[in-house]
Amino acid sequence: MAGSNGLHTLGRRYAHITGWGKALPDRIVTNQELEQIVDTSDEWIRTRSGIHQRYIAVDPRENAVTLGTRAAMAALDVADFPVSKLDLLICSTSSPAHLFPSTGSLIQDALGATRAGAFDLSAACSGFVYAISLANAMIVSGQVESVLVIGTEVLSRLIDWSDRNTCVLFGDGAGAVLLQASPVPGGVLSTVLGSDGSGGDLLSVPAGGTSMPTTLETVAAGQHFIKMDGKAVFRFATRIMVEATREALDKASMSIADVNLVIPHQANERIIRSSMKQLDLPDDKVFINLYNYGNTSTASIPIALCEAIEQGRLHSNDNLIMVGFGAGLTWAATAIKWAVPGAREVPRWRVSQRQASYSLARVRSRLLRYSRQVENSLTSEEGDVLGEVLAQRIEGWRKTRDE
């Protein structure tokens, strides 16, 4: 991969992050509130995790799709990028709205990204960086020009709120980035992906899949909640975060001294500080925001990225490391040469135009659903005619939106 020296071959493509956004539920749950429902204390939670509060989706209409859609819209706004030109959408989540259809497909529909492929990626808390790696490969190989990567979670609905070892740790939220092809050296310089399935039982939701289908017994036994061996995960995380970071730097021909900022998975302050100490990284080169969000799994890194940008912690030509670990067991890291100085001022009319396109996407989706219902009641000939008329109408709307 290209290193910090910027050498590249003629005609090479690079994947740059050009847009970013986050979305959170409205409800904040503090440690003090948790003291009222489970045997814990604010001091206990802060001492063991560093977490002060977390966002929880209490509105039943809020889910991985709605949060992911809002984060995606924010990222497209920052990049000033028309959704009609999006080639691919990768959604990383451990709390999908459904087993299928994919959460990614439902977000794609909500955005009106009609020419984009979409799918879900499951690698738990490492998933966002896994998705960055895949997006980079698709862009560098020339298969696509743009990829929207989303990390979205509503883990509060997989939590046993009587289990103080897990309910105090997790929160809900979503983050997204847009990656675009560019001939300018930089962007994603290297990626590292890893997995050790022998540790799969250390962090899991046992029931709900095909090995343990949902029954009255699995529900009664609480097998649909997150189960975690905290000590084993802690030992694994503090080791693998260091190894993955070093490997990503190696592949990018960089050293620790070249790093301007590390954004680690926001699971536990003690894990982060222990790992970064082993790497000899000072506090001012490590971004931590879990105090206010808890562990939002695959959404934690993109949410932290957005905050780092808002706080002026990232500058053009900075070397950024994003590194995570999670259930699977999985781990992932990426080295990035940051190229965008900050959020650009986007003309208000273009923001309004994008908002109008999202409204049109909702109308389009409802129309297509209704047309399928109508088609089921028609003869094949009548259905063909109706389908052709609708296709022409939708194509006309799409051209109007693109203009």
Rosetta blueprint (number, residue, H / E / L):
1 M L
2 A L
3 G L
4 S L
5 N L
6 G L
7 L L
8 H L
9 T L
10 L L
11 G L
12 R L
13 R L
14 Y E
15 A E
16 H E
17 I E
18 T E
19 G E
20 W E
21 G E
22 K E
23 A E
24 L L
25 P L
26 D L
27 R E
28 I E
29 V E
30 T E
31 N H
32 Q H
33 E H
34 L H
35 E L
36 Q L
37 I L
38 V L
39 D L
40 T L
41 S L
42 D H
43 E H
44 W H
45 I H
46 R H
47 T H
48 R H
49 S H
50 G L
51 I L
52 H L
53 Q E
54 R E
55 Y E
56 I E
57 A L
58 V L
59 D L
60 P L
61 R L
62 E L
63 N L
64 A H
65 V H
66 T H
67 L H
68 G H
69 T H
70 R H
71 A H
72 A H
73 M H
74 A H
75 A H
76 L H
77 D H
78 V H
79 A H
80 D L
81 F L
82 P L
83 V H
84 S H
85 K H
86 L L
87 D L
88 L E
89 L E
90 I E
91 C E
92 S E
93 T L
94 S L
95 S L
96 P L
97 A L
98 H L
99 L L
100 F L
101 P L
102 S L
103 T H
104 G H
105 S H
106 L H
107 I H
108 Q H
109 D H
110 A H
111 L H
112 G L
113 A L
114 T L
115 R L
116 A L
117 G E
118 A E
119 F E
120 D E
121 L E
122 S L
123 A L
124 A H
125 C H
126 S H
127 G H
128 F H
129 V H
130 Y H
131 A H
132 I H
133 S H
134 L H
135 A H
136 N H
137 A H
138 M H
139 I H
140 V H
141 S L
142 G L
143 Q L
144 V L
145 E L
146 S E
147 V E
148 L E
149 V E
150 I E
151 G E
152 T E
153 E E
154 V E
155 L H
156 S H
157 R H
158 L H
159 I L
160 D L
161 W L
162 S L
163 D L
164 R L
165 N L
166 T L
167 C L
168 V L
169 L L
170 F E
171 G L
172 D E
173 G E
174 A E
175 G E
176 A E
177 V E
178 L E
179 L E
180 Q E
181 A E
182 S E
183 P L
184 V L
185 P L
186 G L
187 G E
188 V E
189 L E
190 S E
191 T E
192 V E
193 L E
194 G E
195 S E
196 D L
197 G H
198 S H
199 G H
200 G H
201 D H
202 L H
203 L E
204 S E
205 V L
206 P L
207 A L
208 G L
209 G L
210 T L
211 S L
212 M L
213 P L
214 T L
215 T L
216 L H
217 E H
218 T H
219 V H
220 A H
221 A L
222 G L
223 Q L
224 H L
225 F L
226 I L
227 K E
228 M E
229 D L
230 G H
231 K H
232 A H
233 V H
234 F H
235 R H
236 F H
237 A H
238 T H
239 R H
240 I H
241 M H
242 V H
243 E H
244 A H
245 T H
246 R H
247 E H
248 A H
249 L H
250 D H
251 K H
252 A L
253 S L
254 M L
255 S L
256 I H
257 A H
258 D H
259 V L
260 N L
261 L E
262 V E
263 I E
264 P E
265 H L
266 Q L
267 A L
268 N L
269 E H
270 R H
271 I H
272 I H
273 R H
274 S H
275 S H
276 M H
277 K H
278 Q H
279 L L
280 D L
281 L L
282 P L
283 D H
284 D H
285 K H
286 V E
287 F L
288 I L
289 N L
290 L H
291 Y H
292 N H
293 Y H
294 G L
295 N E
296 T L
297 S H
298 T H
299 A H
300 S H
301 I H
302 P H
303 I H
304 A H
305 L H
306 C H
307 E H
308 A H
309 I H
310 E H
311 Q L
312 G L
313 R L
314 L L
315 H L
316 S L
317 N L
318 D L
319 N E
320 L E
321 I E
322 M E
323 V E
324 G E
325 F E
326 G E
327 A L
328 G L
329 L L
330 T E
331 W E
332 A E
333 A E
334 T E
335 A E
336 I E
337 K E
338 W L
339 A L
340 V L
341 P L
342 G L
343 A L
344 R L
345 E L
346 V L
347 P L
348 R H
349 W H
350 R H
351 V H
352 S H
353 Q H
354 R H
355 Q H
356 A H
357 S H
358 Y H
359 S H
360 L H
361 A H
362 R H
363 V H
364 R H
365 S H
366 R H
367 L H
368 L H
369 R H
370 Y H
371 S H
372 R H
373 Q H
374 V H
375 E H
376 N H
377 S L
378 L L
379 T L
380 S H
381 E H
382 E H
383 G H
384 D H
385 V H
386 L H
387 G H
388 E H
389 V H
390 L H
391 A H
392 Q H
393 R H
394 I H
395 E H
396 G H
397 W H
398 R H
399 K H
400 T H
401 R H
402 D H
403 E L
